[in-house]
Amino acid sequence: MPALCVNFLPIGWRDLGVGLWSVHAGSVPRAMILAAGLGTRLRPLTEELPKPLVPLGDRPLLGHIAAQLVAAGHRSALLNTHWLPDAFAPYLDRFGIELSVVHEPTIRGTAGGIAGARDQLGAPPIVIYNGDVVVEPPLERLAEVADDGLTLVVVPKEVGAGTVGLGADGGVVRIRGQSFGREVGGGDYVGVAAIGARCLARLPAVGCLVGDVALPALRRGECVGSVLHAGDFTDAGTVSAYLAANLAWLARLGRSVWVDPNATVASGVALSSSIVGEGARVEGTGRVERCVVWPGATARAPLADAIVTPRRVVDARAHR
């Protein structure tokens, strides 16, 4: 039987405010953004930029993650890099949070990356945020319930659905196809978690947070906790998912198009469900529909379902 999970609060209990840790102690990071991935599923876009820097709406994906951390009170965060590390330098002071970089010459995985940064992180629990997810996670609620183990943010689903299963006490009882108890609800792990002192000390030098940390903990009968998130989330890990995330950003704004003030759109172009970044140009004549034009890129109408970078035009329909 798995251990009883006590680090779980269902939606609506956040006002209890128990166990809230301070994230304001000096500038020592209490959060880490995992940004070292190769972004292979998002190629060819990640041949130009690492995944956390691809534009999402009016800023890089990293800017949206930083905004969530700032809103939860974080003044600083650690960022690990591997692929195209120099691309991060211009963005480290743009988002209202102090970002410090740990570079991995050899990629270490999600768990190994955190382990390699232990000496630069503040006192646990530590918020862990995947650098490729679009989500507004309940970070304050996560702070309330995190213990010395691992706690995952989960979007709830029906029993048997999603990447994880949850027991009656909120603990994870199913993950990676393995079951550790009676499931009363399913869910999707959104790529945001909290790591406590016991979990942090046990992290492998190389390995995965799910396969090499969560699974062994459950096999030992320990609790892997959860915090439920009622909102949406997107893993912008493929070209089609990335386009969908940008269109969802437009929908949240209640707009059909967004054009940066420093972009240029020809008079003969009709934009629909599209984003045009800073310094970009849209030339030609006709409709441009469901497109993302990166900063500095040039698109030519007519065009649909595409991401236009300074180097290429990527058909999202061909990368599903």
C-alpha positions as CSV (number, residue, x, y, z in Angstrom):
1,M,0.0,0.0,0.0
2,P,1.3,3.5,-0.8
3,A,1.9,5.9,2.1
4,L,-0.9,8.3,3.0
5,C,-0.5,11.5,1.1
6,V,-1.0,14.6,3.2
7,N,0.3,17.2,0.7
8,F,-2.9,17.6,-1.3
9,L,-5.5,20.3,-1.3
10,P,-8.4,20.1,-3.7
11,I,-9.5,23.3,-5.6
12,G,-11.2,25.7,-3.3
13,W,-9.1,25.0,-0.1
14,R,-6.4,27.6,-0.8
15,D,-7.7,30.0,1.8
16,L,-6.5,27.8,4.6
17,G,-3.0,29.1,4.0
18,V,-1.2,26.5,6.0
19,G,2.4,25.7,5.4
20,L,3.0,28.6,3.0
21,W,6.8,29.1,2.5
22,S,8.4,32.4,1.8
23,V,9.9,33.0,-1.6
24,H,11.2,36.4,-0.7
25,A,14.3,35.5,1.2
26,G,17.1,37.4,-0.5
27,S,17.7,36.5,-4.1
28,V,18.5,32.8,-3.7
29,P,16.3,31.0,-6.3
30,R,13.5,28.9,-4.9
31,A,12.4,28.0,-8.5
32,M,14.0,26.3,-11.5
33,I,13.0,26.5,-15.1
34,L,14.0,23.4,-17.1
35,A,15.3,24.7,-20.4
36,A,18.0,22.3,-21.4
37,G,16.0,20.1,-23.7
38,L,16.9,19.6,-27.4
39,G,13.3,20.3,-28.6
40,T,13.5,17.5,-31.2
41,R,9.7,17.3,-31.5
42,L,9.5,21.0,-32.3
43,R,12.0,20.9,-35.1
44,P,12.7,22.6,-37.5
45,L,11.7,25.6,-35.3
46,T,14.2,24.7,-32.6
47,E,17.0,24.7,-35.1
48,E,16.8,28.5,-34.8
49,L,15.8,28.9,-31.1
50,P,15.8,26.8,-28.0
51,K,12.2,25.8,-27.2
52,P,11.7,28.2,-24.2
53,L,12.5,31.1,-26.5
54,V,10.1,30.4,-29.3
55,P,7.6,33.3,-29.5
56,L,4.2,32.8,-28.0
57,G,2.0,35.8,-28.6
58,D,3.8,39.0,-27.6
59,R,6.9,37.4,-26.0
60,P,9.0,34.2,-25.8
61,L,7.5,31.3,-24.0
62,L,10.1,31.9,-21.2
63,G,8.5,35.3,-20.6
64,H,5.1,33.7,-19.9
65,I,6.7,31.3,-17.4
66,A,8.6,34.1,-15.7
67,A,5.4,36.1,-15.4
68,Q,3.7,33.2,-13.5
69,L,6.7,33.0,-11.1
70,V,6.7,36.7,-10.5
71,A,3.0,36.7,-9.8
72,A,3.6,34.0,-7.1
73,G,6.2,36.2,-5.4
74,H,9.4,34.8,-6.9
75,R,12.2,37.3,-7.3
76,S,14.7,34.9,-8.9
77,A,14.9,31.6,-10.6
78,L,17.5,29.2,-12.0
79,L,17.5,28.3,-15.6
80,N,19.5,25.3,-17.0
81,T,20.6,25.3,-20.6
82,H,22.2,23.0,-23.1
83,W,20.9,23.5,-26.7
84,L,21.8,27.0,-28.2
85,P,22.8,28.4,-24.8
86,D,24.0,31.8,-26.1
87,A,20.5,32.6,-27.3
88,F,19.3,33.1,-23.7
89,A,21.7,35.9,-22.9
90,P,19.5,38.8,-24.3
91,Y,16.5,37.7,-22.3
92,L,17.9,37.2,-18.8
93,D,17.0,40.7,-17.6
94,R,13.8,41.3,-19.6
95,F,11.1,39.6,-17.5
96,G,11.1,41.3,-14.1
97,I,12.8,38.3,-12.4
98,E,16.5,37.6,-11.8
99,L,17.4,34.6,-14.0
100,S,20.6,32.8,-13.3
101,V,22.0,30.2,-15.8
102,V,23.5,26.8,-15.2
103,H,24.8,25.3,-18.4
104,E,24.9,21.6,-19.0
105,P,27.6,20.6,-21.6
106,T,26.2,17.1,-21.5
107,I,22.4,17.0,-21.1
108,R,21.4,15.4,-17.8
109,G,17.6,15.0,-18.0
110,T,15.0,16.7,-15.9
111,A,16.0,15.2,-12.6
112,G,19.8,15.3,-13.3
113,G,19.5,19.0,-14.3
114,I,18.0,19.8,-10.9
115,A,20.6,17.7,-9.1
116,G,23.4,19.5,-10.8
117,A,22.0,22.9,-9.6
118,R,21.5,21.9,-6.0
119,D,24.2,24.1,-4.7
120,Q,22.7,27.2,-6.4
121,L,19.2,26.7,-5.2
122,G,17.7,28.0,-1.9
123,A,16.1,26.0,0.8
124,P,13.5,23.5,-0.4
125,P,10.8,23.0,-1.4
126,I,11.7,24.2,-4.9
127,V,9.3,24.9,-7.7
128,I,10.2,23.1,-10.9
129,Y,8.7,24.5,-14.1
130,N,9.2,22.8,-17.5
131,G,10.3,25.3,-20.1
132,D,7.9,24.2,-22.8
133,V,4.5,24.3,-21.1
134,V,1.8,27.0,-21.4
135,V,-0.1,27.0,-18.1
136,E,-1.2,29.2,-15.3
137,P,-0.5,26.8,-12.4
138,P,-1.7,27.3,-8.8
139,L,1.8,28.1,-7.5
140,E,0.4,29.5,-4.2
141,R,-1.6,26.4,-3.6
142,L,1.5,24.3,-4.5
143,A,3.4,26.2,-1.8
144,E,0.8,25.5,0.8
145,V,0.9,21.7,0.4
146,A,4.4,20.8,-0.7
147,D,6.2,18.6,1.7
148,D,9.7,16.9,1.7
149,G,8.9,14.7,-1.3
150,L,7.6,15.3,-4.8
151,T,4.3,17.1,-5.5
152,L,2.9,17.4,-9.1
153,V,0.4,19.9,-10.5
154,V,-2.3,17.9,-12.3
155,V,-5.2,18.8,-14.5
156,P,-8.0,16.4,-13.4
157,K,-9.7,13.9,-15.8
158,E,-11.9,10.9,-15.5
159,V,-10.7,7.6,-14.0
160,G,-8.1,5.9,-16.2
161,A,-7.5,9.0,-18.4
162,G,-4.5,11.1,-18.6
163,T,-0.8,10.6,-17.7
164,V,-1.4,10.0,-14.0
165,G,-4.0,8.4,-11.7
166,L,-4.9,9.8,-8.3
167,G,-6.1,8.0,-5.2
168,A,-8.7,9.1,-2.7
169,D,-6.1,11.1,-0.7
170,G,-4.8,12.9,-3.7
171,G,-1.6,10.8,-4.1
172,V,-0.4,9.5,-7.4
173,V,-1.3,5.8,-7.8
174,R,-0.8,5.5,-11.6
175,I,2.1,6.8,-13.7
176,R,3.9,5.5,-16.8
177,G,1.4,2.6,-17.0
178,Q,2.2,1.3,-13.6
179,S,-0.5,1.2,-10.8
180,F,0.2,1.6,-7.1
181,G,-3.3,1.7,-5.6
182,R,-7.0,2.3,-6.2
183,E,-7.6,5.1,-8.6
184,V,-10.5,7.5,-8.1
185,G,-9.6,10.0,-10.8
186,G,-7.2,10.5,-13.6
187,G,-5.3,13.6,-14.8
188,D,-2.5,15.1,-16.8
189,Y,0.8,16.2,-15.2
190,V,1.3,19.7,-16.5
191,G,5.1,19.9,-16.1
192,V,5.1,22.0,-12.9
193,A,6.1,20.4,-9.5
194,A,7.5,21.1,-6.1
195,I,10.5,19.2,-4.8
196,G,11.1,18.9,-1.0
197,A,14.3,18.2,0.9
198,R,14.1,14.4,0.9
199,C,13.4,14.3,-2.8
200,L,16.1,16.9,-3.6
201,A,18.7,14.9,-1.8
202,R,17.9,11.7,-3.7
203,L,17.9,13.1,-7.2
204,P,20.1,11.1,-9.6
205,A,23.0,12.8,-11.4
206,V,21.4,11.8,-14.7
207,G,17.8,10.9,-15.1
208,C,14.1,11.8,-15.5
209,L,11.9,13.3,-12.8
210,V,9.1,10.9,-13.6
211,G,10.9,7.7,-14.5
212,D,13.9,8.0,-12.1
213,V,12.3,9.8,-9.2
214,A,8.5,9.5,-9.0
215,L,8.4,5.8,-10.0
216,P,11.1,4.6,-7.5
217,A,9.4,6.6,-4.7
218,L,6.1,5.0,-5.4
219,R,7.7,1.5,-5.5
220,R,9.2,2.3,-2.1
221,G,5.7,3.0,-0.8
222,E,6.3,6.7,-0.5
223,C,3.8,9.4,-1.5
224,V,3.9,11.4,-4.6
225,G,1.4,14.2,-4.0
226,S,-0.7,16.3,-6.3
227,V,-2.3,19.7,-6.5
228,L,-5.2,20.1,-8.9
229,H,-5.4,22.8,-11.6
230,A,-8.8,23.6,-13.0
231,G,-7.4,25.5,-16.0
232,D,-6.0,24.5,-19.4
233,F,-2.5,23.7,-20.2
234,T,-0.6,23.1,-23.4
235,D,2.7,21.3,-24.0
236,A,3.9,23.4,-27.0
237,G,6.2,20.5,-27.9
238,T,5.2,20.0,-31.6
239,V,4.7,22.4,-34.4
240,S,1.0,21.9,-34.5
241,A,0.7,22.2,-30.7
242,Y,2.8,25.4,-30.9
243,L,0.5,26.9,-33.5
244,A,-2.5,25.9,-31.4
245,A,-1.0,27.5,-28.3
246,N,-0.5,30.8,-30.1
247,L,-4.1,30.7,-31.4
248,A,-5.3,30.0,-27.8
249,W,-3.3,33.0,-26.7
250,L,-5.3,35.2,-29.2
251,A,-8.5,33.7,-27.9
252,R,-7.7,34.5,-24.3
253,L,-7.2,38.1,-25.4
254,G,-10.5,38.1,-27.3
255,R,-8.7,39.1,-30.5
256,S,-8.5,37.6,-33.9
257,V,-5.1,39.1,-34.8
258,W,-2.1,40.7,-32.9
259,V,0.4,42.8,-34.8
260,D,3.4,44.3,-33.0
261,P,3.6,48.1,-33.4
262,N,6.9,47.7,-35.1
263,A,5.7,45.2,-37.7
264,T,4.6,46.1,-41.2
265,V,1.6,44.6,-43.0
266,A,0.9,45.4,-46.7
267,S,-2.3,47.1,-47.5
268,G,-3.4,44.2,-49.7
269,V,-3.1,41.6,-46.9
270,A,-6.1,40.4,-44.8
271,L,-5.0,38.9,-41.5
272,S,-7.1,36.3,-39.7
273,S,-6.2,34.4,-36.5
274,S,-2.6,35.4,-36.9
275,I,0.3,36.9,-34.9
276,V,2.9,39.2,-36.4
277,G,6.0,39.8,-34.3
278,E,8.3,42.8,-33.8
279,G,10.0,44.0,-36.9
280,A,8.2,41.4,-39.1
281,R,6.8,42.1,-42.5
282,V,3.8,40.6,-44.3
283,E,3.9,41.2,-48.0
284,G,1.9,40.2,-51.0
285,T,-1.8,40.2,-51.6
286,G,-4.5,37.9,-50.1
287,R,-5.4,36.2,-46.8
288,V,-3.0,35.2,-44.1
289,E,-4.8,32.8,-41.8
290,R,-3.7,30.9,-38.7
291,C,-0.1,32.0,-39.0
292,V,2.6,33.0,-36.6
293,V,5.2,35.4,-38.1
294,W,8.3,35.5,-35.9
295,P,10.1,38.8,-35.0
296,G,12.2,39.9,-37.9
297,A,10.7,37.4,-40.4
298,T,9.0,38.1,-43.7
299,A,5.8,36.3,-44.8
300,R,4.1,36.5,-48.1
301,A,0.3,36.3,-48.7
302,P,-1.6,34.2,-49.3
303,L,-0.6,31.8,-46.5
304,A,-2.3,29.5,-44.0
305,D,-1.5,27.3,-41.1
306,A,2.2,28.2,-41.0
307,I,5.0,29.5,-38.8
308,V,7.3,31.9,-40.6
309,T,10.7,32.4,-39.1
310,P,13.6,34.5,-40.4
311,R,14.9,31.4,-42.1
312,R,11.9,29.4,-43.4
313,V,8.2,28.8,-43.7
314,V,7.0,25.8,-41.7
315,D,3.7,24.2,-42.7
316,A,2.0,23.2,-39.4
317,R,-0.2,20.7,-41.2
318,A,2.9,18.7,-42.2
319,H,4.2,18.5,-38.6
320,R,1.4,16.9,-36.5
